[in-house]
Amino acid sequence: MNRLTRYILRQLTLPILFISVALVGVVWLTQSLRFVDLIVNRGLSASHFLYFTVLLLPGILAIILPVALLCGVLYTYHRLSFDSEIIVMKAAGLSQFALAIPAVIMALLITVATYGLTLYLQPLGFRTFKDQQFTIRHNYATVLMREGTFNNIIKGVTVYVRERRRGELLGILVHDNREPDKPVTVMAERGVLVQTPAGPRFVMENGNRQERHRNSNHLSLLYFDRYALDLALIAESPAARWREPGERYIDELLFPGNSEAANHHRDELRAEAHKRFVTPLYSIAFVLMALAAVLSGQFDRRYEWRRILYAAVGAVTVQVIGISLVPVVATTPVLTPLLYLNILLASTGAIWILLTARRRRHSGLDQPAIPEGAG
């Protein structure tokens, strides 16, 4: 690696890092807003909030890094052209290919890093996030209850709480309709949700239990000092629940097994696997598109922004098409090659523009112009 290649790589690194941090910050903030209510109104600790948002970072980075790379390459090469450094490098004998090498090296590095994210860290983070979410929903349902509203804590069980104070629930009304022929209504002065070895329980004090038998229209009334409502009838462990495609590692997506659920979601799982393979390749396509914009023609301050705009719009179009194709592939697997064709066409088009510009320069049809104000 020669000195000029290292120089351009250094010039690329800082803008890409800055843009990555800025974009991740914006996306991370929008994603984390859904947890603010759990902290402000429902008592979830700040450590849980930070933990949840960090678990989402790998998935955010996998999308952000190719975009940050595109912006970093466009900015860096435009600045080098604006400062006449590209012209000096060409005058020193550097070919268009040599000027493109630093950006391609950076693209390959980010592609490898993104594969690490999509194939391992992203499913690991999302799986841990969903497990923690499941645990809080079932073991710490008190956190998820709103005061003064009817809360469906599990399917068939609705709870109304007048007030929540230091983890204790006051003014409780519970309607249990898991057995439609024998609905149960419980009212109590206070109570708390607890986790036992046998599953979650709703322990209440000083109240009454009403059970109505719809067939006989008979009403049973029981007054109690302490009563425990079993919530474990439909409870499941994080390990036993169905894992969404985003939670699965690549081998679990490609070979999900032969269970009824796996067979039903097989095409959706395969589509997620192909999305994981394709996402890192955006880095290569975006860099080629950026290079086609900044190296394919002579530098002109008045029109340079147009080529940059074309590259940005083209990259957005490619990514939107790729994202839109994922649900299509999940329902129509025969269209899976379109995910890869989208990347291939964008990359091939950019390479063709670069090669065409190179032939024009060699034929003398497109000589670099002296920038305004130079000399």
C-alpha positions as MATLAB code, in Angstrom:
seq = 'MNRLTRYILRQLTLPILFISVALVGVVWLTQSLRFVDLIVNRGLSASHFLYFTVLLLPGILAIILPVALLCGVLYTYHRLSFDSEIIVMKAAGLSQFALAIPAVIMALLITVATYGLTLYLQPLGFRTFKDQQFTIRHNYATVLMREGTFNNIIKGVTVYVRERRRGELLGILVHDNREPDKPVTVMAERGVLVQTPAGPRFVMENGNRQERHRNSNHLSLLYFDRYALDLALIAESPAARWREPGERYIDELLFPGNSEAANHHRDELRAEAHKRFVTPLYSIAFVLMALAAVLSGQFDRRYEWRRILYAAVGAVTVQVIGISLVPVVATTPVLTPLLYLNILLASTGAIWILLTARRRRHSGLDQPAIPEGAG';
ca = [
       0.000    0.000    0.000;
       1.647    3.235   -1.141;
       1.676    6.532    0.729;
      -1.098    8.172   -1.296;
      -3.411    5.198   -0.732;
      -2.815    5.425    3.019;
      -3.381    9.183    2.862;
      -6.786    8.824    1.168;
      -7.733    6.044    3.605;
      -6.988    8.358    6.524;
      -9.055   11.085    4.886;
     -11.946    8.622    4.507;
     -11.885    7.272    8.053;
     -12.880   10.345   10.038;
     -15.912   11.376    7.908;
     -17.206    7.797    7.862;
     -16.851    7.522   11.642;
     -18.503   10.900   12.194;
     -21.412   10.158    9.845;
     -21.854    6.680   11.364;
     -22.024    8.076   14.891;
     -24.435   10.833   13.828;
     -26.776    8.481   11.951;
     -26.649    5.819   14.663;
     -27.425    8.495   17.248;
     -30.497    9.676   15.354;
     -31.840    6.180   14.656;
     -30.955    4.971   18.150;
     -32.806    7.928   19.667;
     -35.958    7.264   17.648;
     -35.834    3.566   18.549;
     -35.242    4.232   22.240;
     -38.196    6.630   22.571;
     -40.531    3.649   22.902;
     -38.808    2.747   26.189;
     -39.029    6.210   27.754;
     -42.599    5.627   28.953;
     -41.462    2.493   30.795;
     -38.973    4.597   32.743;
     -40.996    7.758   33.362;
     -44.422    6.273   34.057;
     -43.912    2.611   34.886;
     -40.762    2.407   36.957;
     -38.381    0.549   34.655;
     -34.794    1.211   35.698;
     -32.430    3.330   33.614;
     -30.050    0.362   33.411;
     -32.770   -1.683   31.678;
     -33.327    1.210   29.273;
     -29.641    1.422   28.338;
     -29.372   -2.350   28.064;
     -32.359   -2.563   25.714;
     -31.128    0.209   23.441;
     -27.604   -1.242   23.250;
     -29.058   -4.606   22.204;
     -30.628   -2.900   19.176;
     -27.362   -1.296   18.012;
     -26.058   -4.185   15.831;
     -29.204   -4.140   13.706;
     -29.011   -0.359   13.382;
     -25.315   -0.446   12.463;
     -25.889   -3.047    9.746;
     -28.156   -0.572    7.945;
     -26.216    2.594    8.779;
     -22.667    1.541    7.836;
     -23.212    1.266    4.037;
     -24.989    4.640    4.057;
     -22.215    6.248    6.114;
     -19.653    4.763    3.725;
     -21.452    6.258    0.717;
     -21.622    9.699    2.342;
     -18.002    9.504    3.511;
     -16.665    8.588    0.067;
     -18.705   11.287   -1.682;
     -17.601   13.921    0.823;
     -13.916   12.953    0.896;
     -13.378   12.633   -2.849;
     -15.369   15.801   -3.518;
     -13.202   17.694   -1.031;
     -10.029   16.280   -2.567;
     -11.239   17.409   -5.990;
     -12.297   20.807   -4.680;
      -8.829   21.323   -3.181;
      -7.241   20.185   -6.479;
      -5.577   17.217   -4.750;
      -7.114   14.719   -7.173;
      -5.700   16.675  -10.131;
      -2.263   16.760   -8.503;
      -2.421   12.995   -7.892;
      -3.398   12.367  -11.502;
      -0.575   14.628  -12.658;
       1.776   12.572  -10.478;
       0.804    9.481  -12.453;
      -2.009    7.948  -10.382;
      -4.611    6.259  -12.531;
      -8.328    6.301  -11.912;
      -8.033    2.739  -10.613;
      -5.332    3.754   -8.127;
      -7.497    6.616   -6.862;
     -10.399    4.221   -6.339;
      -8.375    1.622   -4.382;
      -8.663    3.337   -0.938;
     -12.457    3.536   -1.183;
     -12.659   -0.090   -2.333;
     -10.451   -1.190    0.574;
     -12.705    0.692    2.989;
     -15.764   -0.913    1.373;
     -14.298   -4.404    1.810;
     -13.482   -3.718    5.470;
     -16.990   -2.450    6.175;
     -18.496   -5.358    4.236;
     -16.647   -7.842    6.457;
     -17.692   -5.921    9.587;
     -21.309   -5.845    8.424;
     -21.287   -9.603    7.826;
     -20.172   -9.976   11.440;
     -23.153   -7.861   12.458;
     -25.803   -9.531   10.300;
     -24.657  -13.119   10.813;
     -23.914  -13.014   14.545;
     -24.255   -9.796   16.570;
     -27.624   -8.708   15.152;
     -29.459  -11.986   15.902;
     -27.672  -12.250   19.250;
     -28.753   -8.743   20.253;
     -32.325   -9.089   19.011;
     -32.714  -12.536   20.599;
     -31.492  -11.223   23.947;
     -33.758   -8.183   23.584;
     -36.848  -10.337   22.929;
     -35.962  -12.673   25.822;
     -35.616   -9.712   28.181;
     -38.832   -8.207   26.859;
     -40.601  -11.530   27.425;
     -39.207  -11.808   30.958;
     -40.298   -8.304   31.907;
     -43.738   -8.838   30.415;
     -44.292  -12.057   32.393;
     -42.187  -11.642   35.523;
     -42.486   -7.886   35.983;
     -45.928   -7.223   34.604;
     -46.406   -4.640   37.358;
     -44.031   -2.428   35.391;
     -46.195   -2.697   32.293;
     -49.470   -1.749   33.986;
     -50.959    1.689   33.499;
     -52.896    3.268   36.322;
     -56.530    4.068   35.626;
     -56.757    1.912   32.479;
     -57.665   -1.677   31.661;
     -54.485   -3.713   31.047;
     -54.419   -7.034   29.194;
     -51.474   -8.651   30.984;
     -51.978  -12.033   29.301;
     -54.559  -13.346   26.875;
     -57.951  -13.506   28.571;
     -56.950  -11.644   31.750;
     -57.751   -7.928   32.084;
     -56.609   -5.900   35.091;
     -57.635   -2.444   36.262;
     -55.451   -0.674   38.840;
     -56.458    2.562   40.528;
     -52.974    3.366   41.818;
     -49.468    1.927   41.879;
     -47.264    2.690   44.866;
     -43.729    1.331   45.476;
     -44.374   -1.839   43.467;
     -47.748   -2.495   45.142;
     -51.030   -2.213   43.252;
     -54.020   -0.535   44.917;
     -57.705   -0.630   43.973;
     -57.624   -3.781   41.826;
     -60.234   -5.222   39.478;
     -59.366   -8.433   37.612;
     -61.532  -10.102   34.972;
     -60.414  -13.616   34.004;
     -62.143  -14.840   30.836;
     -59.792  -17.691   29.938;
     -62.708  -20.071   30.521;
     -65.609  -18.341   28.726;
     -68.249  -20.561   30.366;
     -66.999  -19.618   33.852;
     -65.707  -16.021   33.828;
     -64.189  -14.822   37.098;
     -64.102  -11.278   38.446;
     -61.898  -10.414   41.409;
     -61.830   -7.127   43.332;
     -59.226   -6.380   45.992;
     -57.818   -3.500   47.999;
     -54.207   -4.265   47.128;
     -52.036   -6.839   45.419;
     -48.769   -7.634   43.711;
     -47.566   -9.741   40.789;
     -44.998  -12.367   41.813;
     -43.037  -15.068   40.012;
     -43.078  -18.544   41.579;
     -41.430  -21.826   40.477;
     -44.852  -22.881   39.177;
     -45.275  -19.687   37.155;
     -46.580  -16.125   37.630;
     -49.203  -15.427   40.311;
     -51.308  -12.379   41.090;
     -51.501  -12.215   44.902;
     -54.307   -9.982   46.224;
     -55.515   -9.018   49.705;
     -58.879   -7.991   51.199;
     -61.370   -8.523   48.426;
     -63.921  -10.818   46.839;
     -64.067  -13.318   43.995;
     -67.140  -13.668   41.785;
     -67.580  -16.627   39.435;
     -70.527  -16.883   37.105;
     -71.597  -20.171   35.502;
     -73.157  -19.188   32.201;
     -74.996  -22.504   31.703;
     -76.852  -22.331   35.020;
     -76.600  -18.563   35.463;
     -75.350  -19.257   38.983;
     -73.116  -16.708   40.729;
     -70.550  -17.812   43.326;
     -69.241  -15.162   45.710;
     -66.172  -15.592   47.910;
     -64.689  -13.031   50.315;
     -60.999  -13.409   51.069;
     -58.157  -11.924   53.076;
     -55.564  -13.252   50.653;
     -56.057  -14.786   47.218;
     -53.636  -15.892   44.485;
     -54.747  -15.888   40.857;
     -52.840  -18.348   38.668;
     -51.492  -16.728   35.492;
     -49.413  -19.711   34.379;
     -51.978  -21.475   32.219;
     -50.558  -19.998   29.025;
     -47.158  -18.941   30.296;
     -44.122  -20.123   28.387;
     -40.393  -19.862   28.856;
     -38.230  -17.713   26.570;
     -36.552  -20.870   25.295;
     -39.891  -22.475   24.362;
     -41.497  -19.544   22.567;
     -41.443  -19.157   18.790;
     -38.404  -17.169   17.750;
     -38.949  -14.520   15.115;
     -36.745  -14.501   11.981;
     -34.725  -11.548   13.304;
     -33.745  -13.565   16.408;
     -32.351  -16.557   14.523;
     -28.800  -17.296   13.482;
     -28.144  -18.098    9.848;
     -28.182  -21.891   10.315;
     -31.562  -21.653   12.078;
     -32.909  -19.644    9.153;
     -31.670  -21.999    6.453;
     -32.436  -25.206    8.385;
     -35.360  -24.439   10.719;
     -36.365  -28.070   11.254;
     -39.573  -29.883   10.383;
     -41.976  -28.647   13.040;
     -45.377  -27.352   11.986;
     -44.405  -23.762   12.798;
     -41.097  -24.094   10.927;
     -42.815  -25.451    7.828;
     -45.387  -22.649    7.962;
     -42.712  -19.921    8.202;
     -40.025  -21.590    6.084;
     -40.190  -19.106    3.190;
     -40.146  -16.152    5.593;
     -37.078  -17.572    7.349;
     -35.258  -18.139    4.058;
     -36.034  -14.565    2.979;
     -34.482  -13.288    6.219;
     -31.372  -15.400    5.553;
     -30.936  -13.932    2.071;
     -31.458  -10.428    3.469;
     -28.574  -11.095    5.891;
     -26.365  -12.159    2.979;
     -27.313   -9.171    0.806;
     -27.192   -6.322    3.343;
     -23.361   -6.133    3.620;
     -23.043   -6.061   -0.174;
     -24.653   -2.620   -0.242;
     -21.290   -1.257    0.920;
     -19.572   -2.396   -2.284;
     -22.396   -1.206   -4.535;
     -22.603    2.182   -2.815;
     -18.850    2.779   -3.041;
     -18.811    1.956   -6.740;
     -21.722    4.345   -7.295;
     -19.946    7.075   -5.319;
     -16.713    6.554   -7.265;
     -18.631    6.684  -10.534;
     -19.976   10.073   -9.458;
     -16.723   11.676   -8.304;
     -14.166   10.110  -10.672;
     -16.051    9.668  -13.932;
     -15.838   13.223  -15.243;
     -13.784   16.370  -15.062;
     -14.200   18.466  -11.949;
     -16.491   21.463  -12.304;
     -17.643   23.384   -9.229;
     -20.898   24.346  -10.939;
     -22.024   20.816  -11.824;
     -20.224   18.514   -9.381;
     -23.201   18.526   -7.008;
     -25.377   17.003   -9.730;
     -23.272   13.851   -9.956;
     -23.213   13.598   -6.161;
     -26.998   13.975   -6.086;
     -27.401   11.282   -8.754;
     -25.237    8.898   -6.716;
     -27.197    9.585   -3.520;
     -30.571    9.146   -5.226;
     -29.336    5.994   -6.946;
     -28.124    4.510   -3.657;
     -31.406    5.303   -1.908;
     -33.299    3.727   -4.805;
     -31.199    0.561   -4.644;
     -31.702    0.226   -0.887;
     -35.444    0.928   -1.049;
     -35.828   -1.686   -3.785;
     -33.836   -4.177   -1.705;
     -35.913   -3.567    1.428;
     -39.154   -3.778   -0.569;
     -38.124   -7.079   -2.131;
     -37.699   -8.901    1.212;
     -41.444   -9.345    1.956;
     -42.019  -10.178   -1.723;
     -39.386  -12.921   -1.558;
     -40.965  -14.211    1.679;
     -44.226  -14.857   -0.172;
     -42.726  -15.721   -3.585;
     -39.362  -17.508   -3.061;
     -38.776  -17.883   -6.802;
     -38.013  -14.136   -6.877;
     -35.084  -14.493   -4.442;
     -32.445  -13.823   -7.172;
     -33.855  -10.298   -7.515;
     -32.278   -9.404   -4.150;
     -28.844  -10.130   -5.585;
     -29.667   -8.791   -9.054;
     -30.507   -5.419   -7.498;
     -26.963   -5.162   -6.093;
     -25.373   -6.594   -9.231;
     -27.064   -4.150  -11.601;
     -26.125   -1.149   -9.454;
     -22.499   -2.288   -9.200;
     -22.245   -3.176  -12.889;
     -23.723    0.165  -13.920;
     -21.230    2.058  -11.756;
     -18.288    0.051  -13.127;
     -19.480    0.684  -16.683;
     -19.577    4.454  -16.014;
     -16.034    4.346  -14.596;
     -14.685    2.329  -17.546;
     -16.435    4.561  -20.077;
     -14.927    7.664  -18.475;
     -11.495    6.007  -18.500;
     -11.745    5.252  -22.236;
     -12.841    8.817  -22.940;
      -9.825   10.218  -21.108;
      -7.445    7.900  -22.929;
      -8.955    8.991  -26.241;
      -8.519   12.651  -25.264;
     -12.258   13.414  -25.264;
     -12.418   14.281  -21.578;
      -9.349   16.067  -20.333;
      -9.405   17.278  -16.733;
     -10.119   20.968  -16.460;
      -8.188   23.409  -14.314;
     -10.460   24.313  -11.358;
     -11.608   27.883  -11.098;
      -9.168   29.901   -9.072;
      -6.324   27.365   -9.431;
      -3.018   28.914  -10.370;
];
